[in-house]
Amino acid sequence: MRSHWPIKKLGEICEENIKSPFKVENASNSGEYPFFTSGENVLTHDDYLVDGENIFLSTGGYANVKYYNGKASYSTDTWSLRVKNNLTKYVFYQILGRLKYIDEVLFRGSGLRHLQKKEFLNIKIPLPSLHIQQKIVKVLDTIQSAIEIQEKIIEKTKELKKSLMNLLFHYGLAGLRVKELMSSRVGELKSEELEKLGLKLKKTEIGEIPEHWEVVRLGDERLFELIMGQSPPSNSYNQNKKGLPFLQGKAEFREIYPQPIKWCDRPIKIAEKNDILISVRAPVGELNLADQKYCIGRGLAAIRVKNNVNPFFLFNCLDFFKNQFLTYGTGSTFKAITREVLENFQFPLPPLPEQQEIAEILQTIDQKIEIEKRKKELYEELFKT
């Protein structure tokens, strides 16, 4: 059926709205109308430029497209289009489906990349009857709504994990059993009040921690081994999966486990499975967990646990306290973490059984997040079809 649909260029069915006089800094915190910019966030403005159904595209940086029905405003770096004689939302979805192509091919420039508008208007799309357009939009709206629901579930689950980490890494497992802490901010209750609730804390050089916990350093050789990355010879790199997967730095990091794009057949420094990987060059302090053996370059270090340390506990603990890594940045051109800084980094460590219980709680939440992400990805694949 699609082969019989007429094909038209975007320039034949779209008209430009007026160029905006408003810069991003003109946005208001409490404006009446949505204010579209080249970024992801939608701000507000006191004045509107268009009404009805319109499409908003970023013109600088990277491709971004939004749809809105109603009075709205937009910034100077945003291109606003209205659609003639066709469903605006159908055209929006056609553009959205080509966003990767638009970003990779139609955004060009030596400095800040800009959208090549003439080439954009030459993009051809199929135009079935309005009745068919309405049916397609209804289906895509349903899928898009499911994607947005999944995004909210993922965000809420991440917030739950963050809240639990706040309790667990300050009060330990006992903190979860105290209802008063669930509605209080960490540090709000005094030591005497905490003791009445059954929580005993002790003062340390890094603040108050549970009485039975200890403060340790990453340089403690009884517990950890540090491996600073070193780049192998450039002629040992390959994409044929020969040798070990190679990680240069944070670029290959994902939510928890890295995703390599290169391999190396002459590795120098190696991270083993369950080593904590930390970015030691800008951006410093980012963390991943090794799910297999890797060759690591100079942008990374590996932290290997020994006896009495659970790697999943350590990964989450360091992730919780990672902002402290940022304060240790050195160097004038970019921030970097040296071996000495890593060795001197201090954090609280509970006994192994408690580490394992905390790790299991957080892993359960990670599994929930992963399941919801997979659902979202399935909806996104369905949307693309």
MARMIDO-843249 format. One record per residue (C-alpha): x negated, y, z. Coordinates in steps of 0.02 Angstrom, whole numbers, plus 32768, in hexadecimal, padded with zeros to 4 digits. Example, Ala and Ser with C-alpha at 12.3 -4.5 7.8 and 13.67 -1.06 7.14 Angstrom:
<pts>
7D997F1F8186;7D547FCB8165;
</pts>
This chain:
<pts>
800080008000;7F76807C802F;7F2B80747F80;7FCC80C47F3E;7FC781567FB8;7F9581FC7F68;7EE7823C7F97;7EC782F47FBB;7E38835E7FF9;7E4883AF80A4;7E328457804F;7ED284387FED;7F3E841D8087;7EE88488810C;7EE185438124;7E6A85A38195;7EB086048227;7E6686AD8253;7DB286B2828E;7DAB86C5834A;7D6487648398;7D4F870C8440;7CAA86C6847E;7CA1863584F8;7C7086AC8584;7D1887058569;7D72866E85B0;7DDC8689864B;7DE5861686E0;7EA0862D86EC;7ED6865E863D;7F83863685FC;7F4C85E0855A;7ED685508531;7E30858F84EC;7DD885158477;7D1A851A8464;7C9784B0840C;7C83844784A9;7CEE83BE84F4;7D3F8428857A;7DD884938558;7DD1853985B5;7E5885BF85C7;7E70866F8583;7EE8870085A4;7F0F871984EB;7F4486A18462;7F1586A183AA;7F8386168360;802985C28383;8071851A834F;800D84838316;7F5684A582F2;7EB0844A82E4;7E11848B8338;7D63845A82FD;7CB884848345;7C4684DA82C7;7BA084CD8323;7B4284458382;7BA483A58367;7C4A8371831A;7CE383868387;7D9B83908357;7E3783B483BD;7EF183C4839B;7F6B843583F7;8021846683E1;8049850F842C;7FFC85B9844B;7F3F85AC8458;7E9C86098446;7DEE85D5840E;7D3A8612840E;7CCF865B8383;7C7785B4836D;7D1C85598350;7D74854682A8;7E31853F82AF;7E9884F18223;7F5284DF8201;7F9B845A818F;8013847980FD;80A2840580CF;805E83718133;805C833A81E7;7FD383988242;7FB5830A82BB;7FA4828D822C;7F1B82FB81E0;7ECB830E828C;7EC08250829D;7E75824381EF;7DEE82C08222;7DD3826982C9;7DB781C4826E;7D2D82168209;7CDA8271829A;7C3C82068297;7C24822B81DD;7C4782E481F9;7BC782EC8286;7B3E828A822D;7B5482D0817C;7BAF83768182;7B5583C38217;7AAD840481DB;7A2C84898202;7978849E8238;79A484E282E3;7A5684D48322;7AB6846582AA;7B5084B28259;7BE884698203;7BE0847A8146;7C9284B9812E;7C9B84AA8070;7C6683F48077;7CE183D58104;7D70841A809B;7D3E83A3800F;7D5F830A807C;7DE882A1802B;7E71824E8092;7F0781E18064;7FAF82398071;804581C4807B;80F78207808A;8125826B8125;818981D68162;80EF8165815B;808481EE81A9;80FE81F6823B;80F481398255;8035813C8251;802E81CD82CD;80A681738343;803780D88345;7F97813C835B;7FE581A783E4;800F81078443;7F5E80C58433;7F12816E845F;7F80817584FA;7F4280C8852E;7E8E81028516;7EAD819B8584;7EFC812F860B;7E6380BE8609;7DF181568618;7E50818F86B3;7E4780E18700;7D8B80DB86E1;7D74818A872A;7DDC816187C5;7D7C80BE87DF;7CD7811C87D2;7D1681988854;7D44810788C6;7C9580C088B4;7C47816A88DA;7CB3817C8975;7C8680CD89B1;7BCD80EB8992;7BD9818889FB;7C1B81248A8C;7BB180898A75;7B0980E18A64;7B2A81518AFA;7B8680DE8B74;7B6F802F8B2E;7BF87FAB8B29;7C3C7FE78BD0;7C6C808A8B7B;7CEF80308B12;7D477FF38BAE;7D5F80A08BF8;7DFD80F08BB0;7DCC819C8BF1;7D35819D8B7B;7D9F817E8AE1;7DF182298AF5;7D5682858B32;7CBE82C38AD7;7C1782748B01;7BC682DC8B89;7C6B83258BC5;7C7582BA8C61;7BF582D28CEC;7B8A82448D31;7BF1823A8DD0;7C9382298D6C;7C4581A38CFE;7C0C81418D98;7CBF81438DDA;7CF480F78D34;7C72806D8D49;7BEB80B68CD9;7B3E80CE8D23;7AC6813A8CC0;7A1181688CDC;79B282038CA5;792881E78C25;78BB824F8BB2;7940823F8B29;79D582628B9B;7A4981F58C03;7A5B813E8BCF;7AA980A48C23;7A4780718CBD;7A177FC68C76;79D9800B8BCF;792780418BAB;78D680C68B3E;7863807F8AB9;77F680C08A2D;77EC807E897B;77318072899A;774B7FEC8A20;76F27F5889CF;774A7EDE8A42;77EE7F0989EC;77CA7F518940;77537F4E88AE;77487FE7883B;771C7FD28784;76FB80758726;77238066866E;769F807585E6;76C28086852C;767E7FF784C3;76288015841A;76A3806583A1;767E7FE0831E;76C27F5C8395;77737FA28389;77F37F4A831E;78AE7F388304;78A67E8082D7;78B77E4A838C;78047E0C838F;77BB7E0A843E;78117E6184D1;78987EE684C6;78447F8F84DF;7884801F8549;782F80C88535;789A812C85AD;7949816385DA;798381648524;79A480A8852C;7A0280B185D2;7ABB808A85DD;7B3280838673;7AD27FFA86CE;7A6D7F938652;79FE7FD885C7;7A1A7FBD850E;79767FAC84AE;79617FE683FB;78AB7FB083E5;78407F19840E;77867F088434;77157E748411;76837EB68479;76CD7EF1851F;765E7F3F85A2;76D57F608634;77677EEA8651;78067EF886B7;78557E5586F2;790D7E2C8700;795F7E888795;78D67F0C879B;791A7FBB87B5;78E9802B8723;78D080E38749;78AF817286D1;780F81CA8708;7810824D867D;789782CA8655;792182AB867C;78D68261871A;792E81F18797;79A58199871F;79BA80E18749;79E4803D86F4;79D47F878726;796D7F0D86BD;79DC7E808681;79487E278630;788C7E39861A;78597EDF85C7;77BD7F38858D;77C47FE685DA;777380848597;772B811785F6;77D68169860C;780A80E28687;77D5808A8725;78147FE38767;78397FC3881E;782E7F0A8849;78787ECD88EC;78257E4B895A;78687DF389F3;78F97E3B8A58;79367EB389D0;79CD7E988960;79AD7EE488B2;7A637F178899;7A667F6E8941;79C57FC98918;7A057FFD886C;7AA2804B88B7;7A468097894B;79C680EC88DA;7A5281228865;7AAB817388F9;7A0F81CE8934;79C881F08886;79E082AC8890;794E82AC8908;78E1826D887B;7908830B881A;78BF837888A4;7819831E888F;7804835487DA;7755839187AD;770683DD8714;7720848386BA;776584448615;77D883BC8655;77FD836686FA;77AA82C0871F;77A1824587AE;76F5820187DB;76CD815D8831;76A581BF88D0;7751821088D0;77A4816788B7;773E81178940;776D819F89BC;7826819E8998;7885816D8A36;793481248A47;799780BC8AC4;79947FFE8ABE;7A0B7F8C8B1F;79E87ED58B48;79F57E608AB1;7AA27E168ADB;7AED7EC58AE1;7A937EF58A40;7AE17E5E89EB;7B907E898A28;7B7F7F3F89F0;7B3B7F068947;7BCF7E8E8930;7C4D7F198955;7BFD7F8E88D7;7BE67F058855;7C9F7EDD8861;7CC77F938837;7C477F9187A9;7C9E7EF78762;7D457F51876C;7CFB7FE7870E;7CB17F73868B;7D587F1B866F;7DB27FC2865A;7D2A7FFD85E1;7D407F628577;7DFC7F828570;7DD980348538;7D607FF684B3;7DE47F7E8471;7E61800D8462;7DDD8076840A;7DBB7FEA838E;7E757FD98370;7E8080958355;7DF6808E82D1;7E548009826F;
</pts>
